[in-house]
Amino acid sequence: MSDPELVVTRADDVVTVVFNRPHRHNAFTRAMYAELRELCEELRQDSRVRALVLRGAGGRAFAAGNEISDFVEADAVAYETWIRELLDLLLELPQVTIAAIDGVCVGGGLAVATHCDVRIATPASRFGYPIARTLGNALAAPVVHRCTSVFGESLTRSMLLTGRLVGADRAFAVGALTELADDLDAAVDQLVADVLAGSATTQRATKRQLNARALEQEAAPGFDEELLRSVYAGSDFAEGVRAFLAKEKPSFGS
C-alpha cells in the first residue's frame, strides 16, 4: 500500500498537514487539493482547533506547483477556479494558518503559502512562479493579487515576468516571511506556542477584518475567465505541456 499524499495529524489544538510526494517535490495532485479542501471545510466549523500548520516532506520542497497531467486531463480554467475556491477557504479559516517552508515553494505551492497567515522558512528556501519559462500559462487574477499583497508589486512582477525565483533572504526583507529559521521544527513549535497562548477571540476577529479587505481588493476582474481560456487554448501552453512531458526546454512563440 502506497503512502498517503497528504498526511494529517492532530495534537491538542493543532492540525498539521504534510504534503507527502517528495519524489515529485510535493507537487499537488487533484486528490491532494480535494483532501485539503475537505479538511478546510471541516476546520471552518471546528472552534477547538487553534492552528493549522502546512509543510512539505523530504526537506527539498514545500510544494513545487501542480501535477501537469491534471491540467491536461481537465478543463484547465475550471480546474483553476476549483483550486482558487480552495485557496479562498484556506484564507478565510478562523484558525491561524502557518506555512513552514523548507526548500522550493513555487507555483501551486506558493499560492497555498501566500494564502496562509504566517510564513516561516529555512534560509535556502526559494519562491516564485516560473511559468513564463516553463508552461506558458497564466494565473487567476486573485492569485496574482494575493502574491502582490504578500511580496509587493515589484517583486511579484519580477517573479512572473522573468520567471526568476526569489531567495528566502529577499522574501524576508520584503515581509513575505516573518522568520528565517535554521531549525524549522523548533521555530514552528515556538510559533504555535505563541498562537495558543494568545486570545482566540482576538485572532478570529482580526482575521475576519483582514480577510474582508483582502477578498475585496483581490477579486477577479470581469475579463479574467476569458483571458485564462485564451491562454490555456493557446500555442504557448500546448508547447509548455509538450516540452514538460518530454523533459525538454520549451520554445515559445512571440
C-alpha positions as CSV (number, residue, x, y, z in Angstrom):
1,M,0.0,0.0,0.0
2,S,1.4,3.4,-1.0
3,D,2.0,6.2,1.5
4,P,-0.7,8.9,1.7
5,E,0.0,12.0,-0.4
6,L,-1.4,14.2,2.4
7,V,-0.5,13.3,6.0
8,V,-2.8,14.9,8.5
9,T,-2.0,14.7,12.2
10,R,-3.9,16.2,15.2
11,A,-2.3,17.1,18.5
12,D,-4.3,19.1,21.1
13,D,-5.4,22.3,19.4
14,V,-3.2,22.0,16.3
15,V,-3.6,20.3,13.0
16,T,-0.5,19.6,10.9
17,V,-0.6,18.7,7.2
18,V,2.4,17.3,5.4
19,F,2.5,17.3,1.6
20,N,4.0,13.8,1.0
21,R,5.2,13.4,-2.6
22,P,8.9,14.1,-2.1
23,H,9.8,12.2,-5.3
24,R,7.8,14.9,-7.2
25,H,8.9,17.8,-4.9
26,N,5.4,17.5,-3.4
27,A,3.7,18.8,-6.5
28,F,-0.1,18.9,-5.9
29,T,-2.4,16.4,-7.4
30,R,-6.2,16.9,-7.8
31,A,-6.7,14.3,-5.0
32,M,-4.4,16.3,-2.6
33,Y,-6.3,19.5,-3.3
34,A,-9.6,17.7,-2.8
35,E,-8.4,16.3,0.6
36,L,-7.1,19.7,1.7
37,R,-10.4,21.3,0.7
38,E,-12.3,18.7,2.7
39,L,-10.1,19.4,5.7
40,C,-10.7,23.2,5.3
41,E,-14.5,22.7,5.2
42,E,-14.2,20.7,8.4
43,L,-11.9,23.2,10.2
44,R,-14.1,26.2,9.4
45,Q,-16.7,24.6,11.7
46,D,-14.2,23.4,14.4
47,S,-13.6,26.1,17.1
48,R,-11.5,23.7,19.1
49,V,-8.6,23.8,16.6
50,R,-6.5,27.0,17.0
51,A,-3.7,26.5,14.4
52,L,-3.1,24.7,11.1
53,V,0.5,24.0,10.0
54,L,1.3,23.2,6.4
55,R,4.7,21.8,5.4
56,G,6.3,19.6,2.8
57,A,8.1,16.2,3.1
58,G,11.6,15.4,2.2
59,G,13.5,18.6,3.0
60,R,13.8,19.8,-0.6
61,A,10.4,21.4,-1.2
62,F,7.3,22.8,0.4
63,A,5.5,22.2,-2.9
64,A,6.6,22.6,-6.5
65,G,3.5,23.5,-8.4
66,N,0.8,21.3,-9.7
67,E,0.9,17.9,-11.4
68,I,0.7,18.9,-15.0
69,S,-1.3,15.8,-16.1
70,D,-4.3,17.1,-14.0
71,F,-4.5,20.2,-16.2
72,V,-4.2,18.2,-19.4
73,E,-7.0,15.9,-18.4
74,A,-9.4,18.6,-17.3
75,D,-10.9,21.9,-18.4
76,A,-7.9,24.0,-17.2
77,V,-9.9,27.1,-16.4
78,A,-12.5,25.2,-14.5
79,Y,-9.6,23.4,-12.6
80,E,-8.0,26.8,-11.8
81,T,-11.4,28.1,-10.5
82,W,-11.8,25.0,-8.3
83,I,-8.3,25.4,-6.9
84,R,-9.0,29.1,-6.2
85,E,-12.1,28.2,-4.3
86,L,-9.9,26.1,-2.0
87,L,-7.4,28.9,-1.6
88,D,-10.3,31.2,-0.5
89,L,-11.3,28.6,2.0
90,L,-7.8,28.4,3.4
91,L,-7.5,32.2,3.6
92,E,-10.8,32.5,5.4
93,L,-10.2,29.8,8.0
94,P,-10.8,31.0,11.6
95,Q,-7.6,29.2,12.7
96,V,-4.1,30.8,12.4
97,T,-2.5,29.1,9.4
98,I,1.2,28.6,9.2
99,A,3.3,27.7,6.1
100,A,6.5,26.1,7.3
101,I,8.8,26.1,4.2
102,D,11.9,24.1,3.6
103,G,13.2,24.3,0.0
104,V,11.4,25.1,-3.2
105,C,8.0,26.9,-2.9
106,V,6.7,27.6,-6.4
107,G,3.6,27.6,-8.5
108,G,0.7,26.0,-6.6
109,G,2.9,25.7,-3.5
110,L,3.4,29.4,-3.4
111,A,-0.3,30.0,-4.0
112,V,-1.0,27.9,-0.9
113,A,1.7,29.6,1.2
114,T,0.6,33.1,0.3
115,H,-3.0,32.2,1.4
116,C,-1.6,31.3,4.9
117,D,-1.4,33.9,7.7
118,V,2.2,33.3,8.5
119,R,5.2,32.0,6.5
120,I,8.5,30.9,8.0
121,A,11.3,29.3,6.0
122,T,14.8,27.9,6.1
123,P,17.4,30.2,4.6
124,A,17.9,28.1,1.5
125,S,14.3,28.2,0.5
126,R,13.2,29.8,-2.8
127,F,10.0,31.2,-4.1
128,G,8.4,32.1,-7.4
129,Y,6.0,31.5,-10.3
130,P,8.4,30.4,-13.1
131,I,5.5,29.8,-15.6
132,A,6.8,32.2,-18.2
133,R,9.8,29.9,-18.6
134,T,8.1,26.5,-18.1
135,L,4.4,26.1,-19.1
136,G,3.4,29.3,-20.8
137,N,0.1,29.5,-18.8
138,A,-1.3,32.2,-16.6
139,L,-2.6,32.5,-13.0
140,A,-6.0,33.5,-12.0
141,A,-6.0,37.2,-11.1
142,P,-6.9,36.8,-7.4
143,V,-3.8,34.5,-7.0
144,V,-1.6,37.2,-8.6
145,H,-3.2,39.9,-6.4
146,R,-2.6,37.7,-3.3
147,C,1.1,37.4,-4.2
148,T,1.2,41.1,-4.6
149,S,-0.2,41.6,-1.2
150,V,2.4,39.3,0.4
151,F,5.5,40.0,-1.7
152,G,4.8,43.5,-3.1
153,E,4.0,44.5,-6.6
154,S,7.6,45.0,-7.8
155,L,8.8,41.5,-6.7
156,T,5.6,39.9,-8.0
157,R,6.1,41.4,-11.4
158,S,9.7,40.2,-11.4
159,M,8.6,36.6,-10.4
160,L,6.0,36.4,-13.1
161,L,7.5,38.4,-16.0
162,T,11.1,37.0,-15.7
163,G,10.4,33.6,-14.2
164,R,13.2,34.2,-11.6
165,L,13.0,32.7,-8.2
166,V,13.3,34.8,-5.0
167,G,15.6,33.8,-2.2
168,A,14.5,33.5,1.4
169,D,16.6,36.5,2.5
170,R,14.8,38.7,-0.1
171,A,11.4,37.3,0.8
172,F,12.2,38.1,4.5
173,A,13.4,41.6,3.7
174,V,10.1,42.5,2.0
175,G,8.0,41.0,4.8
176,A,6.7,37.9,2.9
177,L,8.3,35.8,5.6
178,T,8.0,36.5,9.3
179,E,11.1,34.5,10.2
180,L,14.1,32.7,8.8
181,A,14.9,29.6,10.8
182,D,17.8,27.1,10.5
183,D,15.9,24.8,12.9
184,L,12.4,24.9,11.3
185,D,10.9,22.4,13.7
186,A,11.8,24.5,16.7
187,A,10.6,27.7,15.0
188,V,7.3,26.1,14.2
189,D,6.9,24.8,17.8
190,Q,7.6,28.3,19.2
191,L,5.2,30.0,16.7
192,V,2.4,27.5,17.6
193,A,3.0,28.1,21.3
194,D,2.7,31.8,20.8
195,V,-0.6,31.3,18.9
196,L,-2.0,29.0,21.6
197,A,-1.0,31.5,24.3
198,G,-3.0,34.3,22.6
199,S,-6.7,35.1,22.6
200,A,-8.6,33.0,20.0
201,T,-11.2,35.8,20.1
202,T,-8.7,38.4,19.1
203,Q,-7.2,36.2,16.4
204,R,-10.5,35.3,14.8
205,A,-11.8,38.8,14.8
206,T,-8.6,40.2,13.3
207,K,-8.6,37.5,10.6
208,R,-12.1,38.4,9.7
209,Q,-11.3,42.1,9.4
210,L,-8.1,41.5,7.3
211,N,-9.7,38.9,5.1
212,A,-12.7,41.1,4.2
213,R,-10.3,43.7,2.9
214,A,-8.2,41.2,1.1
215,L,-11.1,39.5,-0.7
216,E,-12.5,42.8,-1.8
217,Q,-9.1,44.1,-3.1
218,E,-8.1,40.8,-4.7
219,A,-11.3,40.0,-6.6
220,A,-11.0,38.8,-10.2
221,P,-11.7,41.4,-12.9
222,G,-14.5,40.8,-15.3
223,F,-12.2,39.7,-18.2
224,D,-10.3,37.1,-16.2
225,E,-12.1,33.9,-17.3
226,E,-12.0,34.9,-20.9
227,L,-8.3,35.8,-20.6
228,L,-7.4,32.4,-19.0
229,R,-9.4,30.5,-21.6
230,S,-7.4,32.2,-24.3
231,V,-4.1,31.4,-22.6
232,Y,-4.9,27.7,-22.0
233,A,-6.2,27.3,-25.5
234,G,-3.1,28.9,-27.0
235,S,0.0,27.6,-28.6
236,D,2.4,28.5,-25.7
237,F,0.6,26.4,-23.2
238,A,0.4,23.5,-25.7
239,E,4.2,23.8,-26.2
240,G,4.8,24.1,-22.5
241,V,3.0,20.9,-21.7
242,R,4.7,19.1,-24.6
243,A,8.1,20.2,-23.5
244,F,7.4,19.4,-19.9
245,L,6.3,15.9,-20.6
246,A,9.2,15.4,-23.0
247,K,11.6,16.9,-20.4
248,E,12.8,19.5,-22.9
249,K,13.1,23.2,-22.8
250,P,10.0,24.9,-24.4
251,S,10.2,27.0,-27.4
252,F,7.6,29.7,-27.1
253,G,6.3,32.0,-29.8
254,S,6.4,35.8,-29.7
